């Protein structure tokens, strides 16, 4: 449905070094579903995307991180790329932003290395997630359960492993974002292939 997310505001938290396709493809799917998406960053003006190990395009930042609050948005998207969450997780305001979405049980979708921000925000204990495999130990050490699936939904959290999972990730992200805020179920479920 073209307007299933009409009226929803989705924050996309990034800084330099995000995997470009993990931002652009989900953002495109959200816009097609009628959502308003805003690129939020601790960096002013623009951020640099990456295509694996090569620089990609630059994207205009819609809002500065220090000027936003989680309660202004309906959902959060956390793209991956190794450098992106690694840089964001040492910025207390970025970690707090993610934590606040989860505290309010708002939907959060994270792909590839994006779940690092969920670990840093202290919100994975007792939850089932997937991610890029190198995050497995971090998720386990934070009290989460890591599974190797293309997409996992656990309450308000949607996670995927890599760019190849984007079609399934987008489908589940839109479903969960449409449902809106909910109490966490702590019951992981595998998504269907898109």
Kinemage of the C-alpha trace (Angstrom):
@kinemage 1
@onewidth
@group {chain A} dominant
@subgroup {mainchain}
@vectorlist {calphas} color= white
{ca unk a 1} P 0.000 0.000 0.000
{ca unk a 2} L 1.344 3.374 -1.005
{ca unk a 3} L 0.112 5.305 2.039
{ca unk a 4} L 0.379 2.788 4.872
{ca unk a 5} L 2.900 5.030 6.689
{ca unk a 6} L 1.222 8.326 5.813
{ca unk a 7} L 1.770 10.878 8.559
{ca unk a 8} L 4.652 8.913 10.132
{ca unk a 9} L 7.954 10.694 10.736
{ca unk a 10} L 11.002 8.428 10.556
{ca unk a 11} L 14.411 9.503 11.853
{ca unk a 12} L 17.445 8.058 10.069
{ca unk a 13} L 20.534 8.382 12.277
{ca unk a 14} L 23.864 8.425 10.405
{ca unk a 15} L 27.286 9.976 10.248
{ca unk a 16} L 30.123 9.630 7.743
{ca unk a 17} L 30.848 6.041 6.761
{ca unk a 18} L 27.342 4.555 6.526
{ca unk a 19} L 26.741 1.835 3.938
{ca unk a 20} L 24.909 3.868 1.312
{ca unk a 21} L 22.479 1.212 0.065
{ca unk a 22} L 21.445 0.445 3.667
{ca unk a 23} L 20.189 4.009 3.948
{ca unk a 24} L 18.942 4.754 0.425
{ca unk a 25} L 16.925 1.584 -0.250
{ca unk a 26} L 15.072 1.535 3.102
{ca unk a 27} L 14.527 5.299 2.850
{ca unk a 28} L 13.055 4.877 -0.629
{ca unk a 29} L 10.739 2.116 0.648
{ca unk a 30} L 9.625 4.304 3.564
{ca unk a 31} L 8.895 7.237 1.253
{ca unk a 32} L 6.933 4.979 -1.119
{ca unk a 33} L 4.882 3.874 1.902
{ca unk a 34} L 4.077 7.523 2.624
{ca unk a 35} L 6.479 8.222 5.511
{ca unk a 36} L 8.396 11.447 5.942
{ca unk a 37} L 12.089 10.587 6.431
{ca unk a 38} L 14.657 12.893 7.988
{ca unk a 39} L 18.415 12.351 7.934
{ca unk a 40} L 19.736 13.153 11.407
{ca unk a 41} L 23.431 13.479 12.156
{ca unk a 42} L 25.899 14.921 14.638
{ca unk a 43} L 27.630 16.277 11.517
{ca unk a 44} L 26.296 19.531 10.102
{ca unk a 45} L 25.225 19.998 6.482
{ca unk a 46} L 26.102 16.668 4.844
{ca unk a 47} L 27.265 13.110 5.419
{ca unk a 48} L 29.374 10.782 3.295
{ca unk a 49} L 27.979 7.425 2.217
{ca unk a 50} L 30.151 4.447 1.313
{ca unk a 51} L 29.772 1.581 -1.129
{ca unk a 52} L 31.671 -1.127 0.746
{ca unk a 53} L 35.274 0.211 0.726
{ca unk a 54} L 34.770 3.080 -1.720
{ca unk a 55} L 33.336 6.523 -1.092
{ca unk a 56} L 29.798 6.902 -2.355
{ca unk a 57} L 27.560 9.964 -2.506
{ca unk a 58} L 27.120 12.825 -0.073
{ca unk a 59} L 23.685 13.444 1.431
{ca unk a 60} L 22.195 16.573 2.966
{ca unk a 61} L 21.504 16.399 6.684
{ca unk a 62} L 17.910 17.393 7.506
{ca unk a 63} L 18.345 17.899 11.251
{ca unk a 64} L 21.280 18.201 13.619
{ca unk a 65} L 21.349 15.533 16.329
{ca unk a 66} L 21.532 18.155 19.087
{ca unk a 67} L 18.275 19.723 17.825
{ca unk a 68} L 16.074 16.599 17.919
{ca unk a 69} L 14.346 14.363 20.456
{ca unk a 70} L 12.998 10.840 20.018
{ca unk a 71} L 9.473 11.949 20.952
{ca unk a 72} L 9.380 14.064 17.756
{ca unk a 73} L 9.496 10.912 15.592
{ca unk a 74} L 7.439 7.765 15.156
{ca unk a 75} L 10.268 5.362 14.266
{ca unk a 76} L 14.041 5.095 13.829
{ca unk a 77} L 16.206 3.589 11.083
{ca unk a 78} L 19.840 2.673 11.833
{ca unk a 79} L 21.856 1.883 8.680
{ca unk a 80} L 25.102 -0.002 8.975
{ca unk a 81} L 28.564 0.379 7.543
{ca unk a 82} L 31.420 -0.337 9.963
{ca unk a 83} L 32.527 3.275 10.509
{ca unk a 84} L 29.042 4.755 10.923
{ca unk a 85} L 27.856 3.056 14.147
{ca unk a 86} L 31.420 2.862 15.457
{ca unk a 87} L 31.603 6.663 15.316
{ca unk a 88} L 28.052 7.187 16.575
{ca unk a 89} L 28.393 4.900 19.602
{ca unk a 90} L 30.994 7.159 21.208
{ca unk a 91} L 28.677 10.181 20.958
{ca unk a 92} L 26.525 10.214 24.130
{ca unk a 93} L 23.702 12.166 22.424
{ca unk a 94} L 23.465 9.563 19.640
{ca unk a 95} L 23.346 6.695 22.136
{ca unk a 96} L 20.700 8.523 24.194
{ca unk a 97} L 18.627 9.187 21.052
{ca unk a 98} L 18.525 5.450 20.289
{ca unk a 99} L 17.888 4.559 23.934
{ca unk a 100} L 14.943 6.970 24.091
{ca unk a 101} L 13.224 5.325 21.094
{ca unk a 102} L 13.483 1.948 22.790
{ca unk a 103} L 12.443 3.299 26.200
{ca unk a 104} L 9.272 4.639 24.568
{ca unk a 105} L 8.794 1.287 22.738
{ca unk a 106} L 8.907 3.050 19.385
{ca unk a 107} L 9.875 0.904 16.393
{ca unk a 108} L 13.563 0.720 15.493
{ca unk a 109} L 15.028 -0.969 12.402
{ca unk a 110} L 18.773 -1.682 12.284
{ca unk a 111} L 20.744 -3.446 9.573
{ca unk a 112} L 24.249 -4.883 9.276
{ca unk a 113} L 26.468 -3.005 11.804
{ca unk a 114} L 23.528 -0.781 12.855
{ca unk a 115} L 22.658 -3.037 15.842
{ca unk a 116} L 25.917 -1.862 17.473
{ca unk a 117} L 23.891 1.208 18.464
{ca unk a 118} L 21.299 -1.023 20.141
{ca unk a 119} L 24.080 -2.712 22.112
{ca unk a 120} L 25.568 0.639 23.113
{ca unk a 121} L 22.138 1.944 24.122
{ca unk a 122} L 21.713 -1.024 26.470
{ca unk a 123} L 18.498 -2.310 24.911
{ca unk a 124} L 19.330 -5.838 23.684
{ca unk a 125} L 19.190 -7.771 26.956
{ca unk a 126} L 16.680 -10.604 26.521
{ca unk a 127} L 16.045 -9.698 22.876
{ca unk a 128} L 16.639 -11.747 19.718
{ca unk a 129} L 18.534 -9.976 16.951
{ca unk a 130} L 20.539 -10.545 13.838
{ca unk a 131} L 23.339 -8.401 12.402
{ca unk a 132} L 26.572 -8.596 10.480
{ca unk a 133} L 28.240 -11.709 11.992
{ca unk a 134} L 31.117 -9.758 13.570
{ca unk a 135} L 28.649 -8.240 16.082
{ca unk a 136} L 27.617 -11.648 17.443
{ca unk a 137} L 29.840 -11.524 20.526
{ca unk a 138} L 28.851 -7.929 21.314
{ca unk a 139} L 25.156 -8.859 21.182
{ca unk a 140} L 25.682 -11.981 23.311
{ca unk a 141} L 27.767 -10.058 25.850
{ca unk a 142} L 24.960 -7.477 26.097
{ca unk a 143} L 22.483 -10.239 27.010
{ca unk a 144} L 20.896 -10.638 23.599
{ca unk a 145} L 20.391 -13.737 21.481
{ca unk a 146} L 21.993 -13.632 18.015
{ca unk a 147} L 20.503 -15.647 15.151
{ca unk a 148} L 21.590 -16.005 11.524
{ca unk a 149} L 18.427 -14.977 9.635
{ca unk a 150} L 17.760 -12.427 6.916
{ca unk a 151} L 15.369 -10.507 9.151
{ca unk a 152} L 14.309 -10.804 12.779
{ca unk a 153} L 11.398 -9.036 14.456
{ca unk a 154} L 11.377 -8.902 18.259
{ca unk a 155} L 8.706 -6.553 19.552
{ca unk a 156} L 9.630 -3.060 18.358
{ca unk a 157} L 13.015 -4.134 16.920
{ca unk a 158} L 13.643 -5.173 13.309
{ca unk a 159} L 17.165 -6.345 12.427
{ca unk a 160} L 18.906 -7.737 9.345
{ca unk a 161} L 22.404 -8.932 8.462
{ca unk a 162} L 23.545 -7.307 5.219
{ca unk a 163} L 22.571 -5.502 1.996
{ca unk a 164} L 21.303 -8.747 0.423
{ca unk a 165} L 18.623 -8.818 3.134
{ca unk a 166} L 17.225 -5.361 2.276
{ca unk a 167} L 14.041 -6.576 0.501
{ca unk a 168} L 12.993 -8.663 3.528
{ca unk a 169} L 14.212 -5.949 5.918
{ca unk a 170} L 12.140 -3.283 4.153
{ca unk a 171} L 9.005 -5.433 4.219
{ca unk a 172} L 9.229 -6.143 7.958
{ca unk a 173} L 10.355 -2.586 8.773
{ca unk a 174} L 7.246 -1.148 7.116
{ca unk a 175} L 4.979 -3.671 8.886
{ca unk a 176} L 6.443 -2.865 12.312
{ca unk a 177} L 6.557 0.889 11.675
{ca unk a 178} L 2.888 0.741 10.646
{ca unk a 179} L 1.984 -0.954 13.936
{ca unk a 180} L 3.760 1.802 15.844
{ca unk a 181} L 4.727 1.819 19.475
{ca unk a 182} L 4.181 -1.451 21.284
{ca unk a 183} L 5.349 -3.256 24.364
{ca unk a 184} L 8.328 -5.517 23.634
{ca unk a 185} L 7.375 -9.164 23.316
{ca unk a 186} L 10.882 -10.613 23.643
{ca unk a 187} L 9.781 -13.261 21.163
{ca unk a 188} L 11.975 -13.310 18.066
{ca unk a 189} L 10.377 -14.333 14.809
{ca unk a 190} L 11.856 -15.020 11.436
{ca unk a 191} L 10.497 -12.950 8.606
{ca unk a 192} L 9.326 -14.404 5.349
{ca unk a 193} L 11.474 -14.035 2.281
{ca unk a 194} L 10.498 -11.125 0.074
